[in-house]
Amino acid sequence: MGWLLVGVLLASVSVALVTGAEQSQELSPPARLPECKKALKLPGLEVLPGGGWDNLRNLDMGKVINLGYSLCKTTEDGSYIIPDEVFTIPRKQSNLDINSEIIESWKDYQSITSASINLELFSSINGKFSYDFQRTKTHQVKDHAVTTRMQVRNLVYTAKVDPGAVLDKGFKKQLLTIASHLENNQTRMADFLAEVLVLNYGTHTITSVETGASLVQEDQIKATFLKDNWAKRSAVTTSAGVAFHNIVSVKSEESLDVSSGFTKQYLENRTSSRVESIGGTPFYPGITLKSWQEGIRNQLVALDRSGLPLYFFIKPSTLPELPSPTVKKLARHVEMAIRRYYTFNTYPGCTNATSPNFNFHANVDDGSCEGAMTTFTFGGVFQECAGLAGPDTSTLCRGLEQRNPLTGAFSCPTTYTAVLLGMQEREEGHSHLECHNKCNLGIFCHRKCQDVFWLSRVQFSAYWCAASRTVAPSLGYLFGGLFSSHSINPITSAQSCPLGYFPLKIFDELMVCVSQDYEGGSQYAVPFGGFFSCQAGNPLAGQHQGTAEDIHAKRCPPGFSQHLALISDSCQVEYCVQAGILTGGSLPPARLPPFTRPPTSLPAINTVLVSNVDGGSAWVRDGQSHTWWPAQPEEIQHAREMVSGRGLSGGEVAGIAAAVLAGLATILAMVCYSRWRYKAKGYHAVGEGDSAAASLEDTTVLSVGEGYQQEPEGL
């Protein structure tokens, strides 16, 4: 990251003076919750702020704010132990809050336990993937019903988190990891980890919690019953209250006398009913309000939550280890990860259940309830691929290329126009064993091999063929749905094509089912209205006042509804079919991150260098710690010299040469000395000296290559 941070942590314990609403007892050394419980003989308050929150699914997530118990603080009434970073506001209410309401549309449904945080203006789809919301919407749409809700609420405390609280250690560690990747320009990995952060910690942080208990009954009654008795709406809510009071053994004689006949009609038009005890004594048949209320103190739960987006807590004061510009960049990346989570769970469509174009899955109205459908023909798809870098681009492209069977090439038929749907890059790494002869002085040789991991990168372009003018249906394809490795074909309810259809592959996993069998395949065909993505609009939907590069609207034509085909590397690809056809079944669950494709993993082999052939980036590995880091130029040169067999250094070569010459000089000196000793004798047999000298000269051979053995070429 380029910053060397040397920090000295000076720990100090400050004495908090708590007056009025809070009491505290300080223990030494700093205590944890079990020690506080033992010292004070009190339970801890379990419903606390400071945690993460998924505002689409209404789920508690990981711990964001660090909560400690060094002060052993308690609530004002001395009933519960609370963390140092939390303060409570007592809700001194002795009366129960009893109310009854009518929820005519699922669009107006509010959560019982998280209404405040769902009203936050970040998005209109807050809470739309919670269990309660999806159950209510399903009942209202499938049963043509409206909802009545009767509830009793008893609030005890409001718990708030200290604005100056520090971040949880685990959460902070993940933030520092993302920041490290950002500072090393590893944006893709940072985006991927930011989305994993959202998966683990949600979209918001809880800053305030209303604690207490609630007893709720939700009835689904026929919409026609409410419509026929519109002037008697108060009687409907009264009947809902009477039904609730009967279940919890609280008789309201006045209500029964006044509207007993109407209450009977109410019960006859009720399609379903659910009673839930949220906190307090668990519900059972015959329970009374008195017995339920008496158990509240021992079973407190959250009745409402307030909070702020997760990135609000990513600031210099909470991350002093990082430079301020880095903190701002980090917060922005986390914010964008949260927005992608919202974007990929937004289902535009017609939300009017009385319209023929109604889309049951839609959670945002896009104005498509009006408009008649136009018939379009489909000219197929194709995908091109081009190598960018690396030795294995041809192999990688073979798995990505797709020809259009109508033309047998990467093109559309003459009556169709090729529409670019998306352009993305893919990379794969393969290990190559590179061997070289390493020689010195041309005589000392051995085989040197290194495992080098090369990244190959390609770019593919996915196209679909839109009719440029009126085309006879026989000149195009029937559309039979699509599927991927992560989704099923809604027509077959499996990862397959209908009978008589075959798949065409685009992107790296999307299978588009097509057929030219207009007789046998027509029973499975659905009217097709085009594709669009985050990169390109739909020409069948018309033009809009946009840029020259994107003149088409990113929506479906009138009479069609959009459906997710694929999320490819954080890009949403949608397809359009006739409205109302593929919107049956149950509501889809939330699409969870990560959506960004992580970078190619570094290999778990004895590799010393990972490099792109274009020289754009490289990594080296420490031989002892086995950790990777971006390589410096001198490290890249050193690693490549190890692979290329540069040979010994000049000093090493000079040393070896000197040793060889010294050896030769020693041997020659010994030979000369032997000859001198021989001649010094003064006599020898005639012919003996010549033969001896000849023999010596013939047999004295310097084997400078002795001991050298070249490794087999195959190694």
Secondary structure, DSSP 8 states (H G I E B T S, - for coil): -------------------TT-B----SS---HHHHHHHH---B----S-EEEETTTTEEEEE-B----SS-EE-TTS--EE-TTEEEEE----S-EEEEEEE-SGGG---SS-HHHHTSTT-TTTTTTSHHHHHHHHHHHHTTEEEEEEEEEEEEEEEEE-TT--B-HHHHHHHHHHHHHHHTT-HHHHHHHHHHHHHHHBSEEEEEEEEEEEEEEEEEEEHHHHHHTGGGHHHHHHHHHHHHHHHTT---HHHHHHHHHHHHHHHHTEEEEEEEEESSS---TT--HHHHHHTSTTS-EEEEEEEEEGGGG-STTT-TTS-HHHHHHHHHHHHHHHHHHHHTT--EEB--TTSTTB-TT-SEE-STTS-------EEEEEEEEEEEESTTHHHHHHTT-B-BTTTTBSS--TTEEEEEEEEEEEEEEEEEEEEEEEEETTTEEEEEEEEEEEEEEEEEEEEEEEESS---GGGSBEEEEEEBTTB-BTTTTBSS--TT-EEEEETTTEEEEEE--TTTSTTT---EEEEEESS---GGG-EEEEETTEEE-SS--TTEEEEEEEEETTEEEEEEEETTSS--SS------S--S-------SSSEEEEEETTSS-EEEE-TTT--EEE--HHHHHHHHHHHHT----HHHHHHHHHHHHHHHHHHHHHHHHHHHHHHHT----TTHHHHHHHHHHHH----TTTT-----TT-
